Every structure is written in structure tokens, then in C-alpha cells.
Amino acid sequence: MARKSSLFRCTACGYESSGWLGRCPGCGEWNSLQEERVDPRPTAAKARIAGRGWLEGDERPVSGPTVEPLALESVEAAPVPRMATGLPEFDRVLGGGFVRGSLVLVGGDPGIGKSTLLLQACGTGRYGSPVLYISGEESPRQVRLRADRLKVPDGRVRLLPATDFEAVAQALVRDRPALAVVDSIQTLYSDDIASAPGSVSQVRDVTAGLLRLAKKLDTTIVLVGHVTKDGAIAGPRVLEHMVDTVLYFEGERHQMFRILRAVKNRFGATDELGIFEMREDGLHGIDNPSHALLSGRPLDVPGSVVTACMEGTRPLLVEIQALLAEAAYGTARRMAQGIDPQRVTLLMAVLEKRASLGLYNMDAYVNVVGGIRVDEPAADLAVVAAIAGSFRNRPVRASTLLIGEVGLTGEIRPVSSVERRVQEGVRLGFARLVLPSADRRVLSRMRLDPAVELLYADRIGDALDMAF
């Protein structure tokens, strides 16, 4: 009888080691190596590596005919067809809808609404045939209760409660649905892999099998993936490289707003954003997200400033709040939510050096309201104004919008798509806009209401004087 052995595999990059290591030599992550049992007996998985396919009846000997390369000009360059999900915000993030034969990965925190979003898309989309919903975490009765709450039409969804990959593959080959949802990928396992479900080997090999099925059957397969405590999709990092599209479903469980963000998309842009509102009957797209994000905003309050951010092709107005308090201990604290804390520390250093504000002994707390995460530097001027306003205990002037990037020397640098940002701000009633002077020529061609005042600043001190 062959003796079983074990190896240690990194959950971040898939690096293998015969012994446990505190730090992975492949990617440098700490405490990421997990032990897996390895069965040295020959398995069907090893037979596939030797030249057999994933599908039954697709087996071929190693000495079979070789595959000849194709000339690039002989490949037909036809437009990629799309399947609309019936949810405009979902289609926006996907780039127009699902692409046939693609593999999509959707990740998010537990209870954020991933299953609700996908089951709702199964019922509202037009795919030409019933979709297959593979449930590995919930019973058929639980899925039916959610479908009734979401008012999914009868006959649109076929349910398969299974976790065995071989059974799932047979159902996909037999039914050939246009869309299949796997909820979740961590529950699927293959008998050919001698490790527990959810392990690195199982997740990687099962995903590889689903990828081959999607390409061969021209079926769109959507995988639901869990996330780790750091916010990354659980499983090997290679999982995100294998799929065609990676979507993150974000938001606070106790808030009504949900954000769908694309971090990888081979068929569309990766900077688009979809905003949903969670209601009793499911998720509903928000037609005017800027108005929704600014609803309930306090007026004439120190530390509250509005800026315009670009999410893909759509401008969003977000509120940035800052609170400063004298540090109770020797070292001041710097905390931020929705924005990089290191960026906040950098901007506070610029304020202290270039605007002569004594912030070294002040605790600083910065928050982007609504659960939105701001990654672009165009929000620097708003962060600076919010911190300065809280420090001086003075609110910015009424109907003031601040846009601009702040440099280390205190200069205000230009931003991209400034015309769209200004148009969105004017549409929502902002009449005073503080902007970089370098954007004056671009904005001079715009026809705005005479009541709208465009103020241009070169230095951080001038911008603060205009804001207050």
C-alpha cells in the first residue's frame, strides 16, 4: 500500500514546499502555507495531465495528433456578442453584459448580497434558454424562498444542488445552458484531488475544469468566491488570473448601498462602478448615485467637503468628512475610511509645512461617506479643505465644490475629465467650484450659467482662502 505524504502550499501564489515555512519564498506572504495531503497513487487527474481531457468521451492518447498553430489573420474578428442581465448597473460594470464562453468571478463579504444579485440576474436577463443555478451552500428550499422574494419568473432557472465537480460537469454538458452560476466555488470538489474541499488544489483544479467547459460549450459560468479578512478573494492567487472577469461586491451589511466594482475584465473597462440599493425585494440600481450619496449631508458644518470623482465614464459627487481632536497621548493617531490612510498622512504633512497648520499633536479621522472608496488624487484638495476646516472650526462656503490634486510642494495639479466633473457639480446645484489653474483653458470652452463661479488656484494656500 502506498504511503500518503503531505506538502505545504501557499494560498496566495500556489508555491509548494515539503516543509512548513513562516514566509512564502514565492510571494513573500507570511503564514500563508497550508498543509495538504498528497496521495501518490495514480489518479484520473494525473491521467488528464498525460493527455486526457476533462470531459467524458474527450480522452485521447498522448501520441495523438498534435495541434497546429493558426495564422492570426485567419481568425475571424467578429464582434463579441453580449447577454444583457436586465440590471443596467450590472451591465455597466460588465461592459454591456455577459460574454458567451467567459468565466466570471464575483467576490464579496459574507451576507453582502452576492447570491441575491446573481439569482436576480438569472431571472431578469434574456439568455435564450433557462439558466443553471448550482447551489453548494444552500438547500433547494432556501434558494426557492429567495427566488420567491425576488419574484424570479417560473421556468427561468434550473436548480442543481451538487458539490461534486463530475456531476456538475455532466449537467453542463447535457443541458448546455447559456448561463451557469456556481455558488460557491469553495464548495466544489473533485474525487481526483486528494485534499479537502476549499483547499488550494481543489479550488485551482476545479476552476481549471470549469474554464475548459466554458470555452468548449460556449457557456458563461459565474463563480461566487469568498473573501479573506484582508478583503482578497480566498484561494490561490492564480484563480484571478484564470478567469476572464473579476468583480468585487462591496459595502456595509448594515447600510442600504452596495457597490459592484470590476478589477479585471478582458471584455471591458476595469474602472466602471455599479451602485445598488438593497431593498426587501432585491437589489435596485441607482439612476442618480451622486444625489443618493449626498442625501442627508449636513450644511455649514466644519470638516464636511464635497468633491467630484470619476468612476469609469461616470462622475460621482462624494462627501469627505474630517474630524480633528487634540491627541490625548504623545503620538497622534491617523485613521481613514474609504481613502488611503498613507495619503491622508501625506496631505497633513503638506498642510503643516505649506499652510503653517500645527497638526502634529492632533488626532485625525477622515471618512468618505456612503461606503465609496476614493483611489484617485483628484480628491486631495477636498481632503485638505476638510482637515483645515475641522482644525479651524470653520465650514466651507455654501455650494462649494473642490477638485484638484495636491503636490508635495503645495501646488494644485490638474485632473482628468474635469469637464464632466464640473457638469455633474453644476447639475446638482454647486455654484462655486475651486479648480486647478492648469484646467482654465479646458474649462473656458464650456457654456455655464452666469451664476456659476469658477475659481482657479495654483497653491494650497490660495485654494483654502477661496474655500473659506
Secondary structure, DSSP 8 states (H G I E B T S, - for coil): ----EEEEEETTT--EESS--SB-TTT--BS-EEEEEE--S--HHHHHHTT--SSTT----TTS-------GGGS------EE--S-HHHHHHHTSSEETT-EEEEEE-TTSSHHHHHHHHHHHS--SS-EEEEESSS-HHHHHHHHHHHT--TTSEEEEE--BHHHHHHHHHHH--SEEEEE-GGG-B-TTS-S-TTSHHHHHHHHHHHHHHHHHHT-EEEEEE-B-TTSSBSS-THHHHHSSEEEEEE--TTSSEEEEEEEEETTS-SS-EEEEEEETTEEEE-S-HHHHHHTT--SS-TTEEEEEEEETTEEEEEEEEEEEEE-SSSS--EEEESS-HHHHHHHHHHHHHHS----TTEEEEEEETTS----SGGGHHHHHHHHHHHHHT----TTEEE--EE-TTSBEE--SSHHHHHHHHHHTT--EEEEEGGGHHHHTT----TT-EEEEESBHHHHHHHH-
